[in-house]
């Protein structure tokens, strides 16, 4: 997984439950994905294997809702998308196609 913000270092106790679980389960599903930070609107992804990280634009915080509760994972069509949930993604999510 590629993240454009390389200095995200926080104590374990400050991570959300989702982040802790994702370290062991979800994040590995996004190893071929690239997380692209959005510093201001408009912002775009340049390829389907990117997830747009919007926390700074929406919350003025690098550790916002998206960072705490979502994981960027690769779907079966090769694209990457944000996934929220404690359970493993259902096959329908992995197989979904964007319009």
PLY file of the C-alpha trace (Angstrom):
ply
format ascii 1.0
element vertex 99
property float x
property float y
property float z
element edge 98
property int vertex1
property int vertex2
end_header
0.00 0.00 0.00
1.28 3.45 -0.86
0.35 6.45 1.29
1.42 9.93 0.31
1.49 11.13 3.92
4.39 9.15 5.39
4.58 10.76 8.82
1.38 9.33 10.29
2.82 8.03 13.56
0.51 7.74 16.55
0.50 5.76 19.81
-1.33 2.41 19.68
-3.77 3.53 22.39
-4.99 6.43 20.26
-5.96 4.23 17.30
-9.64 3.46 16.80
-10.82 -0.15 17.11
-11.30 -0.18 13.34
-7.70 0.92 12.77
-6.37 -1.77 15.10
-8.43 -4.49 13.40
-7.49 -3.18 9.98
-3.79 -3.49 10.76
-4.29 -7.22 11.20
-6.93 -7.87 8.54
-8.09 -5.09 6.18
-5.00 -3.14 5.19
-3.39 -6.19 3.58
-6.33 -6.25 1.14
-5.16 -2.85 -0.12
-1.46 -3.54 -0.61
-1.78 -2.87 -4.34
-3.82 0.31 -3.79
-2.53 3.86 -3.56
-4.03 6.34 -1.11
-3.93 9.84 -2.57
-4.30 12.77 -0.19
-6.67 15.56 -1.19
-5.22 18.88 0.04
-7.99 21.02 -1.46
-11.06 20.72 -3.67
-11.21 19.83 -6.50
-9.07 16.72 -6.28
-9.05 13.64 -8.43
-7.65 10.17 -8.68
-5.53 9.41 -11.72
-6.17 5.66 -11.88
-8.71 3.11 -10.60
-6.20 1.68 -8.11
-6.33 4.85 -5.99
-8.47 5.83 -3.01
-8.93 9.55 -2.40
-8.23 10.52 1.21
-10.47 13.48 2.06
-9.97 13.97 5.83
-7.95 17.19 5.52
-10.51 18.82 3.19
-13.59 17.71 5.12
-12.32 17.95 8.70
-9.01 19.88 8.59
-7.50 16.89 10.39
-5.26 14.11 9.08
-6.72 11.64 11.57
-10.37 12.19 10.73
-13.35 9.93 10.15
-12.00 8.32 6.99
-8.61 7.50 8.57
-10.23 6.10 11.71
-13.04 4.01 10.25
-12.24 3.06 6.63
-9.70 0.93 4.75
-8.78 1.22 1.09
-9.08 -2.27 -0.39
-8.73 -3.80 -3.85
-11.91 -5.10 -5.49
-12.14 -8.02 -7.89
-12.27 -5.71 -10.94
-8.86 -4.30 -9.99
-10.15 -0.96 -8.72
-9.70 0.22 -5.14
-12.41 1.61 -2.88
-12.94 2.68 0.71
-14.53 0.02 2.88
-16.01 0.50 6.31
-16.83 -2.41 8.52
-15.52 -4.84 11.07
-16.60 -7.92 9.12
-14.73 -9.00 6.00
-16.11 -7.36 2.85
-18.91 -9.30 1.21
-18.38 -10.60 -2.30
-20.95 -8.08 -3.60
-18.71 -5.20 -2.46
-15.64 -6.74 -4.03
-17.50 -7.38 -7.30
-19.29 -4.01 -7.57
-18.65 -1.92 -10.65
-18.70 1.86 -10.63
-20.90 3.51 -13.27
0 1
1 2
2 3
3 4
4 5
5 6
6 7
7 8
8 9
9 10
10 11
11 12
12 13
13 14
14 15
15 16
16 17
17 18
18 19
19 20
20 21
21 22
22 23
23 24
24 25
25 26
26 27
27 28
28 29
29 30
30 31
31 32
32 33
33 34
34 35
35 36
36 37
37 38
38 39
39 40
40 41
41 42
42 43
43 44
44 45
45 46
46 47
47 48
48 49
49 50
50 51
51 52
52 53
53 54
54 55
55 56
56 57
57 58
58 59
59 60
60 61
61 62
62 63
63 64
64 65
65 66
66 67
67 68
68 69
69 70
70 71
71 72
72 73
73 74
74 75
75 76
76 77
77 78
78 79
79 80
80 81
81 82
82 83
83 84
84 85
85 86
86 87
87 88
88 89
89 90
90 91
91 92
92 93
93 94
94 95
95 96
96 97
97 98
